[in-house]
Amino acid sequence: MRGVLRGRWTRRGERAQDDPELRRTGRLLTLEASLATPLRVVTLGAATAGLALALGATPLQISLLTALPQFAALMQLGAGSLGGRFGSRKRGGIALLTLGRAVALLMVPLPLLAYLFPGSRDALVWGVILGLTLTVGGTALGTVLWLGWVTDLVPPTRRGGFFAQRSLVAGVLAMALGPAIGLWLDADRAAPGAPPDLWRFAALFAVVTLVAMTASGVLARVPEAQSPPMQGRNLRAAVRATWENPPMRTLLIHKIAFGFAIGFGAPFFQVYLIRDLALPYTLIYLTGTLNALVALVSYRVWGRVLDRRGARPVLAIAVASKGLMSLAYVLLTPATVWPFLIIINLFGYADAGLELGTTNLLMKLAPRERNTEQFAVVLAFAGAATALSPLLAAPLVIWLADTDLALGGLHIGALQMMFLLSGVLRIASLAFMRGLREPDAAPAARPALSQG
């Protein structure tokens, strides 16, 4: 572990990062990821869905809580031109990441206003949706510039160990934070299944947002390598260039199909656990810790697969596994909570493979001089597809609200039908990966954990 923290662990355990400047950069990026992790855990976890439910969110609002932030990711299409205006990927990435994280402060007063204006809870739910949308959009835009900046900064032969260090430390921190957040939200609950005190959400968002904002000062100390000047192009030209790159076109189509499939199930997973199964936040976050632990352990296994087979099979296995995970939710009932909640979180290896496979393919397939804009096109259109399906799922859930299909001893309601549909579509998206050609079998990088 000490070797990892010192930035000396590489893909095969080699002590290869002998460059003092590169070691310093690794330490700074690891510290930055650690400071940003608490906000990511809160905004993308059960806490945000729990806040919306505590304020009385409807199925439509829960769907929009997932959909609108994904639509905001379309702002990534402007990454190339914005980077050119800032003059560098570094300056643009830091500015946009800081702005995106700061916007999360908008969610701090919302739970407190529910005490002063009890009749305004519906409006406050819309405030939560808006705050999350702006936070995700801003950090997504900044992350595209960050990815282009770091791609140029770290030599290809060093990326494995370099990002393994960052992912490991941030992942361990996320595992430790999850149960602590759960205990904080569960404290003093009136009864099992009752919502937490709203002021606890306000305090939680305030602390993690302020901590995340300090990460920008750390990023400012990271150097910027010589890279091709950013030449902003209009949206049509960026999309055309990506489409005319055959491997990127295939990856783009697959990511759109997979994103569309994700949106039918993802908005309702946390809702099902919190509202329908009435699970305590502590248990939800504890099992999420198992998910994160499995993901961390699987990085080394995925690394060996990348060494021998390339990123494409890693991505394919991860996509199929994410489909099976969604199908497992159909079998998760009050009577089967323990075995299936554990089984579902054992699919954490798929999260690691999905990030690792996608990141490697993006870095390999995009031309260096245009990597930022092509990263942006793929991620933005995939995000838009993920945003579209929840808008279709919400009326389906409302329409199927009274559905109760008996299948043996299993009762399938509206949410279970969404989980089933999502799982089938995820697996079906593999068909769009046919014909994807990888330039070589060597891995480009391990993934950096999501910003924000």
C-alpha positions, 0 to 999 in steps of 0.5 A, spaced: 500 500 500 505 504 501 508 503 494 501 505 491 501 511 495 507 513 493 505 513 486 510 507 484 505 501 483 504 500 475 501 495 471 505 489 473 508 491 480 514 495 477 517 501 480 517 505 474 515 512 476 522 514 477 520 521 474 520 525 481 515 530 477 510 524 475 510 522 482 508 528 484 503 529 479 500 522 481 500 524 488 496 531 487 491 527 482 490 522 488 489 527 493 484 531 488 480 525 487 480 523 494 477 530 496 472 530 490 469 523 492 465 525 498 461 529 493 460 524 488 458 518 493 452 523 495 450 526 489 450 519 485 448 515 491 442 513 495 442 520 499 440 524 493 434 519 491 432 519 499 432 527 499 427 527 493 423 521 496 423 525 503 420 531 499 415 527 496 417 526 489 413 523 484 415 517 479 415 522 474 420 527 478 424 521 480 425 519 472 427 526 471 432 526 477 436 521 472 434 524 466 435 531 466 442 531 469 444 526 463 441 531 458 445 536 461 451 532 459 450 534 452 454 540 454 460 536 453 459 537 446 462 544 447 468 542 450 472 543 444 470 550 443 470 552 450 477 549 451 480 553 446 477 559 449 480 558 456 486 557 452 488 550 455 485 544 457 487 545 464 484 552 465 478 550 462 477 543 466 479 546 473 474 552 472 468 548 469 469 542 475 469 548 480 463 551 477 460 544 477 461 542 484 460 549 487 453 549 484 451 543 489 451 548 494 444 550 491 441 543 494 443 545 501 438 550 503 432 546 500 431 541 505 431 547 510 426 550 506 421 545 507 421 546 515 419 553 513 414 552 507 411 545 508 406 546 502 412 548 497 415 541 497 413 539 490 417 545 488 423 543 492 423 537 489 424 541 482 430 545 486 433 538 487 433 536 480 435 543 478 441 542 482 443 535 481 442 537 473 447 543 473 452 539 478 452 533 473 452 538 467 458 542 469 462 537 472 461 532 466 464 538 461 470 539 466 471 532 466 472 531 458 477 537 458 480 534 464 481 527 460 484 530 454 489 534 459 491 528 463 491 523 457 497 528 454 500 529 461 501 521 462 506 517 458 502 511 455 506 506 458 505 509 465 498 510 465 496 503 468 500 504 475 498 512 475 491 511 474 491 505 479 494 509 484 488 514 484 483 509 483 485 505 489 485 510 494 479 514 492 475 507 492 477 505 499 475 512 501 468 511 498 468 505 501 469 508 508 464 514 507 458 510 504 457 506 511 458 513 515 453 517 510 448 511 512 449 512 519 448 519 519 442 519 515 439 513 519 440 516 526 434 518 530 429 516 524 422 515 527 421 508 525 423 503 520 422 506 513 421 513 515 425 518 512 431 522 515 430 528 518 431 533 513 436 538 516 441 532 516 441 532 508 442 539 508 448 538 513 451 532 508 450 536 502 454 542 505 460 538 508 461 534 501 460 540 497 465 545 501 470 539 501 470 538 493 471 545 492 478 545 495 480 540 490 481 545 485 486 548 489 490 541 488 489 541 481 492 548 480 498 545 482 498 539 477 503 541 471 500 541 463 504 537 458 505 540 451 500 538 447 497 540 440 493 547 441 485 546 442 482 548 435 475 549 437 470 547 431 463 547 431 458 542 433 456 539 426 464 538 424 465 535 431 460 530 430 462 529 423 469 527 424 467 522 430 462 519 425 467 518 419 472 515 424 469 508 423 471 505 430 469 511 434 462 511 430 461 503 432 463 505 439 458 511 439 452 507 436 454 502 442 454 507 447 447 510 445 444 503 445 447 501 452 445 508 455 438 508 452 438 501 456 441 503 462 435 509 463 429 504 464 432 501 470 437 506 473 432 511 476 428 506 480 434 502 483 435 506 489 427 508 489 425 500 490 430 499 496 428 505 500 421 506 498 418 499 497 423 495 501 424 500 506 431 498 507 435 503 512 440 507 509 446 504 513 444 497 509 444 500 502 451 504 503 454 497 507 452 493 501 454 499 496 461 498 500 461 491 498 460 493 490 466 498 491 470 492 494 469 488 488 470 493 483 477 495 486 479 487 487 477 486 480 482 492 477 488 487 477 484 481 473 481 486 468 488 489 467 491 482 465 485 481 460 487 488 457 494 485 457 492 479 453 485 481 449 485 488 449 479 493 451 473 490 447 472 484 451 473 487 457 467 492 455 463 486 452 463 482 459 462 488 463 456 490 459 453 483 459 454 483 467 450 489 467 444 486 464 444 480 469 445 485 475 438 489 472 435 482 471 437 480 479 433 486 481 427 482 479 428 477 484 429 482 489 423 481 494 422 482 501 423 475 502 430 474 498 433 481 500 439 478 503 442 473 498 440 477 492 442 484 495 449 481 496 449 478 489 447 484 486 453 488 489 458 482 487 457 485 480 461 491 482 466 488 477 462 490 472 462 497 474 470 497 474 470 493 467 465 498 464 469 504 466 476 501 464 474 498 457 470 505 455 476 509 458 481 505 454 477 505 447 476 512 447 484 513 448 485 509 443 480 510 438 480 518 438 486 522 434 490 525 439 489 532 436 482 531 436 481 527 442 477 532 447 472 533 441 471 526 440 471 524 447 465 529 448 461 527 442 461 519 445 460 521 452 454 527 450 450 522 446 451 516 450 448 521 456 442 524 452 440 516 450 440 515 458 436 521 459 431 519 454 429 512 456 427 515 463 422 520 460 419 514 457 419 509 463 416 514 467 409 514 464 410 506 463 411 506 471 405 510 472 400 506 467 403 499 470 402 502 477 397 496 479 400 491 475 401 485 479 403 479 475 404 472 479 410 468 476 410 462 481 412 465 488 414 471 484 410 478 484 412 482 478 410 489 479 411 496 475 418 497 477 420 489 476 418 490 469 422 496 468 428 492 471 427 486 466 426 491 460 433 494 462 436 488 463 434 485 456 436 491 452 443 492 456 445 485 453 442 486 446 446 493 446 452 488 445 450 487 438 452 494 436 459 492 438 460 487 432 465 490 427 469 494 433 476 494 431 481 495 436 488 498 434 492 494 438 491 489 444 495 493 449 491 497 455 491 505 454 490 506 461 486 504 467 480 509 469 480 515 473 474 515 478 468 519 475 469 527 477 464 531 481 
